Amino acid sequence: MSSIWDTKADAVQKGDKLRNVSPLHDKTKVDENGFTHYVFSKNLFNNPWYIIPDNDLGLFKDFLDGGSRAYPSDGSIPCDVVAGEARRIINRIVEISNEPSNIYYKDACVTLKDGKFELVRGTLKLYLGKYTTRDWRRKRFTDDIDFWSFQIHLLDHVLREMGWIKNKESGEWEKSIGWINPDTGETRYEALCAANNLNQLLDFGAGSYLEGTKLREIFNKKLKRGHDVDLSDIINVALYNDGSIGRNKDEWNEVWVSFEAATNTRNTRITSNIISLCRYSLGIADHLERLSIALFNHHEKIFDKKEYPDEALKRICRNSIYWLEYLEKDGPETTRKMIHEFLLEQMDEKPIHVKNLRSFVEKVLRLLNSKYEYLKIVFEVEN
């Protein structure tokens, strides 16, 4: 097996080997045609701060409190906060593109020719491009902004103008960022980094390199690295897109170029990452299916003032600035109705996300297995 895929893979960073990608030995079998079927269990990302309730009511309550599913992250600053900083930088470049007298005018125009969000890649591109659910955008954390601009002097000028300081040792731009923790009301400060990924154009490591800011190019990097945070991001784009409708339809369909390229390598690490991607996708699909049932059974509880008195509404609303403002402006009764409408919306959305994930896994496994047919190997994830 070790010559086909890595049974120990990296969950967080290169070299940790903490993810176990071993098949279920009691379900491994050889069929009548001589194909060996390796069957894997479904899985969920490890979250040491949260245990999924066994009953529907507990699941519903946790969802309402904003804690039903955490997302692996590679930083400590909420993406909401980081996105605000990125928008300010991008908007300044847009302003310069409208100032013919500015010495960076032509550079700004060239930089924006494919659209302003083509300036960023990675997590912030997924955030600003709205490739994922609101839940992911609210709960995902990061510590950096990955830019992609050949107009280096323009980007450096704008960062400097907006209070960023260049670290001479790392070559990255840094800025101290403050925000209010909605759970505690305390103000936190962390260092945010900004880097132009052109520095990695020919040197991402392991013979791979970064190519640009398209979704397929972001997936190409995430599939090759395959940390939990990478797989989680891919899954959260997949559950939100099915390739048939939506503003990101064309880009989502182009993503399959990345999967084709990844499976064609038959690289043991990448194969292991793709198996893990399928295991986590189906584990999350099952969880979301449970959650949709819990929402169906308990959505009316928001109107139960014994269960959720007026003072409890502020706790529920703390995860959204919009909800807090709504509560302060319109009062508890109208807020209950607004939250109830949200619950009904989520109740309708979750089965769609489940369907998208299961369809995604079916397609990925079909592609992966086609590359190993010559070895008479079939990868499966248990029902």
SESEVO-514444 format. One line per field, with one value per residue (C-alpha): y, x, z. Coordinates in nm, 4 decimals, padded with zeros to 6 digits. Layout:
BEGIN
Y = (Y	...)
X = (X	...)
Z = (Z	...)
//
This chain:
BEGIN
Y = (00.0000	00.2416	00.2338	00.3388	00.5889	00.7237	00.5562	00.8327	01.1867	01.5434	01.6794	02.0227	02.0797	01.9069	01.6134	01.5645	01.2344	01.2475	01.1546	00.7806	00.6766	00.3030	00.0963	-00.1195	-00.4538	-00.6585	-00.5023	-00.5271	-00.7902	-00.9224	-00.9583	-01.2213	-01.0113	-00.9917	-00.6275	-00.5498	-00.3204	-00.1022	00.0321	00.3323	00.4636	00.8062	01.0677	01.4115	01.6682	01.6573	01.9404	01.9091	02.1890	02.0413	01.7079	01.6498	01.5776	01.2381	01.3741	01.6098	01.8665	01.9062	01.9386	02.2052	02.4040	02.3950	02.5094	02.8004	02.8954	02.8959	02.5948	02.3059	02.2633	02.4206	02.4618	02.3771	02.7027	02.8075	03.1290	03.3159	03.6196	03.5886	03.5983	03.8716	04.0969	04.0000	04.0474	04.4018	04.4776	04.3159	04.5189	04.8425	04.7571	04.6508	04.9560	05.1829	05.0239	05.0794	05.4468	05.4771	05.3247	05.6238	05.8812	05.9375	06.1737	05.9094	05.7606	05.4131	05.4723	05.2407	04.9676	04.9829	04.9531	04.6496	04.4906	04.5201	04.4047	04.0620	04.1939	04.3238	03.9910	03.8370	04.0249	03.7684	03.3918	03.1208	03.1706	03.5354	03.4593	03.1966	03.4479	03.7546	03.5513	03.3987	03.0446	02.9089	02.9354	03.2272	02.9866	02.9120	03.2790	03.3649	03.0888	03.0455	03.2057	03.3005	03.5043	03.6268	03.7766	03.6073	03.8591	03.7822	04.0866	04.1404	04.5143	04.4755	04.8431	04.9344	04.6751	04.7791	05.1441	05.0811	04.8580	05.1173	05.3920	05.1981	05.1466	04.8120	04.7562	04.5315	04.2664	04.2726	03.9149	03.7451	03.9901	03.9950	04.2979	04.3044	04.4976	04.4681	04.4020	04.4466	04.3130	04.2429	03.8804	03.8300	03.5631	03.7714	04.1306	04.1735	04.3352	04.1068	04.1997	03.9775	04.0301	04.0005	03.9235	04.0098	03.8546	03.8582	03.4907	03.5629	03.4756	03.1174	03.1196	02.8548	02.7251	02.5932	02.2791	01.9120	02.0170	02.2105	02.5797	02.8421	02.9543	03.2150	03.2989	03.0907	02.8396	02.5491	02.6900	02.7284	02.3701	02.2494	02.3762	02.2519	01.9021	01.8688	01.9946	01.8271	01.9523	01.9365	02.3057	02.2537	01.9590	02.1425	02.4446	02.2253	02.0483	02.3773	02.4947	02.1579	02.1515	02.4985	02.4258	02.1523	02.2878	02.3437	02.6829	02.9788	03.2596	03.0283	02.7556	02.7929	02.8121	02.5108	02.3049	02.4111	02.2780	01.9273	02.0158	02.0185	01.6790	01.5316	01.6646	01.5467	01.1921	01.1607	01.1958	00.8802	01.0440	00.8567	01.1745	01.3180	00.9870	00.9790	01.3365	01.2522	00.9465	01.1655	01.4301	01.1711	01.0311	01.3758	01.4817	01.1865	01.2244	01.5887	01.4971	01.2587	01.5275	01.7854	01.5349	01.4890	01.8642	01.9153	01.6669	01.8487	02.1812	02.0273	01.8874	02.1881	02.5133	02.6353	02.6302	02.9788	03.1020	02.9144	03.1891	02.9358	02.7724	03.1003	03.4004	03.7488	03.7635	03.4456	03.6118	03.8295	03.5171	03.3690	03.6915	03.7482	03.5500	03.8033	04.1815	04.2033	04.0017	04.2099	04.5306	04.3790	04.2875	04.6346	04.8086	04.5878	04.4148	04.0503	03.9542	04.0648	03.9092	03.5738	03.5858	03.6773	03.3883	03.1515	03.2490	03.1795	02.8342	02.7529	02.8674	02.6457	02.3550	02.3833	02.4377	02.1522	01.8673	02.0427	02.0577	01.6884	01.5997	01.8120	01.6483	01.2935	01.3662	01.5251	01.2166	00.9837	01.1822	01.2073	00.8358	00.7453	00.9586	00.8243	00.4613	00.5080	00.5885	00.2675	00.0300	-00.1038	-00.2220	-00.3766	-00.1528	00.0086	00.2733	00.2940	00.4707	00.2722	00.3543)
X = (00.0000	00.2797	00.3877	00.0368	-00.0726	00.0601	-00.1097	00.0287	-00.0333	00.0017	-00.2967	-00.1550	00.1938	00.4555	00.6020	00.3497	00.2119	-00.0843	-00.3592	-00.4189	-00.5234	-00.5509	-00.8341	-01.0725	-00.8923	-01.2045	-01.3761	-01.0862	-01.1725	-01.0830	-01.3749	-01.4333	-01.2477	-00.9338	-00.9823	-00.8802	-01.1341	-00.9852	-01.2668	-01.2180	-01.4311	-01.5956	-01.4316	-01.4755	-01.2050	-01.0801	-01.2068	-01.0797	-01.3133	-01.6376	-01.8143	-02.1050	-02.4226	-02.5843	-02.9397	-03.1182	-03.2098	-02.8490	-02.7423	-03.0063	-02.9060	-02.5399	-02.6232	-02.8244	-02.5315	-02.3020	-02.0948	-02.2278	-01.9243	-01.5812	-01.3503	-00.9790	-00.7868	-00.4257	-00.4417	-00.5952	-00.7660	-01.1277	-01.1539	-01.4174	-01.1486	-00.8772	-01.1165	-01.1826	-00.8105	-00.7849	-01.0789	-00.9167	-00.5992	-00.7893	-01.0161	-00.7122	-00.5731	-00.9136	-00.8931	-00.5466	-00.6806	-00.9151	-00.6372	-00.4544	-00.2095	-00.0946	00.2463	00.1014	-00.2061	-00.1017	00.0129	-00.3232	-00.5140	-00.3087	-00.3488	-00.7284	-00.7771	-00.9097	-01.1118	-01.0162	-01.0476	-00.7850	-00.5374	-00.5721	-00.5557	-00.6039	-00.8363	-00.9129	-00.9996	-01.2491	-01.3881	-01.4135	-01.5366	-01.8114	-01.7334	-01.8533	-02.1343	-02.1770	-02.1053	-01.7553	-01.6861	-01.7834	-01.5870	-01.2717	-00.9542	-00.6262	-00.3115	-00.2208	-00.3287	-00.1810	-00.1535	-00.0743	00.0463	00.3190	00.2973	00.5162	00.5985	00.2280	00.1426	00.4375	00.3358	-00.0244	00.0737	00.3195	00.0601	-00.1892	00.0362	00.1981	00.5620	00.7975	00.9844	01.3366	01.4097	01.0983	01.0248	00.6582	00.4517	00.3073	00.0380	-00.1121	-00.4854	-00.7425	-01.0963	-01.3596	-01.4076	-01.7885	-01.7795	-01.5965	-01.6361	-01.2592	-01.0388	-00.7712	-00.4610	-00.2626	-00.0025	-00.1385	00.1019	00.0713	00.2896	00.3047	00.2933	00.5023	00.7901	00.6615	00.6025	00.8688	00.9274	00.6284	00.8224	00.8115	00.8481	00.5205	00.4592	00.1880	00.0300	-00.2316	-00.5538	-00.8160	-01.0130	-00.8490	-00.5055	-00.5971	-00.7261	-00.4099	-00.2040	-00.4485	-00.4699	-00.0913	-00.0355	-00.3446	-00.3412	-00.6735	-00.7290	-00.6786	-00.9171	-01.1747	-01.1644	-01.2135	-01.5067	-01.6726	-01.6510	-01.7808	-02.0872	-02.1823	-02.1451	-02.2756	-02.1612	-02.5092	-02.6125	-02.4671	-02.2232	-01.9218	-02.0540	-01.7880	-01.4981	-01.6255	-01.6432	-01.2876	-01.1701	-01.1753	-00.8581	-00.6905	-00.8309	-00.7310	-00.3780	-00.3539	-00.4746	-00.2563	00.0547	-00.0300	00.1805	00.1418	00.0899	-00.1703	-00.3559	-00.3679	-00.4993	-00.7766	-00.8822	-00.8941	-01.0922	-01.3586	-01.3683	-01.4138	-01.6675	-01.8939	-01.8503	-01.9557	-02.2442	-02.3787	-02.3407	-02.5253	-02.8016	-02.8446	-02.8445	-03.1169	-03.3361	-03.2659	-03.3643	-03.6844	-03.7773	-03.6908	-03.6972	-04.0075	-03.8182	-03.6831	-04.0313	-04.0220	-03.9422	-03.8726	-03.6071	-03.4877	-03.5788	-03.5076	-03.1685	-03.0632	-03.1160	-02.8074	-02.5971	-02.7391	-02.6888	-02.3277	-02.1916	-02.3250	-02.2823	-02.5908	-02.7968	-02.6796	-02.7712	-03.1064	-03.1771	-03.0869	-03.2907	-03.5997	-03.6272	-03.6555	-03.9885	-03.8933	-03.5504	-03.7098	-03.8966	-03.5806	-03.3873	-03.6749	-03.6637	-03.2901	-03.3512	-03.6071	-03.3596	-03.0890	-03.3308	-03.3808	-03.0120	-02.8580	-03.0048	-02.8686	-02.5235	-02.5483	-02.6440	-02.3603	-02.1005	-02.2097	-02.2174	-01.8722	-01.7267	-01.8804	-01.7187	-01.3791	-01.3667	-01.4643	-01.1772	-00.9269	-01.0208	-00.9841	-00.6152	-00.5548	-00.7575	-00.4354	-00.3313	-00.6748	-00.7375	-01.0664	-01.0935	-01.4252	-01.5679	-01.8119	-02.1833)
Z = (00.0000	00.0854	-00.2795	-00.3919	-00.1262	00.2043	00.4992	00.7222	00.5953	00.7159	00.9044	00.9880	00.8541	00.6462	00.8308	01.1103	00.9693	01.2065	00.9617	00.9400	00.5888	00.6469	00.4958	00.6953	00.6817	00.7529	00.4499	00.2053	-00.0536	-00.3970	-00.6390	-00.9055	-01.1621	-00.9504	-00.8391	-00.4816	-00.3121	-00.0386	00.1797	00.4079	00.6923	00.6804	00.8962	01.0515	01.1207	01.4772	01.6944	02.0542	02.1715	02.0442	02.0792	01.8402	02.0414	02.0027	01.9942	01.7548	02.0183	02.1290	01.7675	01.7061	02.0144	01.9193	01.5676	01.7027	01.9271	01.6233	01.7258	01.5215	01.2966	01.3242	01.0265	01.0370	01.0029	00.9561	01.1534	01.4454	01.2859	01.1643	00.7858	00.8257	00.9743	00.7259	00.4340	00.5523	00.5305	00.1872	00.0580	00.1720	-00.0196	-00.3310	-00.3193	-00.2967	-00.6129	-00.7784	-00.6770	-00.8312	-01.1554	-01.1730	-01.1183	-01.4523	-01.2847	-01.0359	-01.1212	-01.0552	-01.2748	-01.5611	-01.3230	-01.1431	-01.4704	-01.5741	-01.2313	-01.2461	-01.6059	-01.4993	-01.2053	-00.8645	-00.6821	-00.9127	-00.6918	-00.4142	-00.3949	-00.1348	00.1608	00.0878	-00.2752	-00.1575	00.0915	-00.1327	-00.4283	-00.2127	-00.3221	00.0129	00.2662	00.5049	00.7894	00.6527	00.5855	00.9426	01.1167	00.9070	01.0455	00.8777	00.9429	00.5969	00.2679	-00.0374	-00.3192	-00.6813	-00.8711	-01.1288	-01.0541	-00.7479	-00.6969	-00.7010	-00.4354	-00.2178	-00.2503	-00.1434	00.1489	00.2740	00.2260	00.4358	00.7349	00.6601	00.7574	00.5592	00.7556	00.6112	00.7170	00.5813	00.2998	00.4094	00.4974	00.8490	01.0320	01.3807	01.3568	01.6334	01.6565	01.9207	02.0210	02.0019	02.2750	02.5366	02.4204	02.4570	02.1936	02.0523	01.8543	01.6190	01.3470	00.9951	00.7108	00.3425	00.0768	-00.3006	-00.4011	-00.7095	-00.4772	-00.4984	-00.8724	-00.9327	-00.5821	-00.3909	-00.3089	-00.4130	-00.7761	-00.7830	-00.8268	-00.8035	-01.1279	-01.0491	-00.8659	-01.0472	-00.8440	-01.0263	-00.9422	-00.5758	-00.5704	-00.7413	-00.4487	-00.1845	-00.3357	-00.3431	00.0114	00.1553	00.5147	00.6994	00.6342	00.2592	00.2369	00.4478	00.2149	-00.0919	00.0732	00.1651	-00.1947	-00.3201	-00.0959	-00.2181	-00.5907	-00.8168	-01.1521	-01.2933	-01.1537	-00.9666	-01.0276	-00.9913	-01.2219	-01.4927	-01.2479	-01.0544	-01.3728	-01.4616	-01.1236	-01.2680	-01.4555	-01.1125	-01.0183	-01.3545	-01.3165	-00.9552	-01.0223	-01.3325	-01.1159	-00.9190	-00.6491	-00.3188	-00.1181	-00.3572	-00.3795	00.0003	00.0058	-00.2415	-00.0401	00.2725	00.0843	00.0020	00.3566	00.5136	00.2499	00.3231	00.6990	00.6749	00.4434	00.7075	00.9737	00.7632	00.6965	01.0707	01.1156	00.8532	01.0427	01.3710	01.2132	01.0776	01.4187	01.6354	01.4334	01.6212	01.9527	01.8865	01.9811	02.3155	02.5683	02.8428	02.6285	02.4756	02.6933	02.5620	02.7338	02.5487	02.2111	02.2539	02.3061	01.9859	01.7909	01.9026	01.6067	01.3592	01.3673	01.1462	01.3959	01.6921	01.5104	01.4165	01.7805	01.9050	01.6372	01.6038	01.9411	02.0492	01.8899	01.5387	01.5892	01.6750	01.3444	01.1561	01.3158	01.2418	00.8745	00.8802	01.0307	00.7601	00.4960	00.6435	00.6647	00.2882	00.2079	00.4053	00.1922	-00.1174	00.0420	00.1288	-00.2283	-00.3697	-00.1441	-00.2208	-00.5912	-00.5627	-00.3922	-00.6471	-00.9274	-00.7560	-00.6739	-01.0294	-01.1570	-00.9034	-00.9681	-01.3428	-01.2858	-01.0897	-01.3027	-01.4552	-01.1064	-01.0481	-00.7461	-00.6386	-00.3647	-00.1772	00.1285	00.3407	00.3333)
//
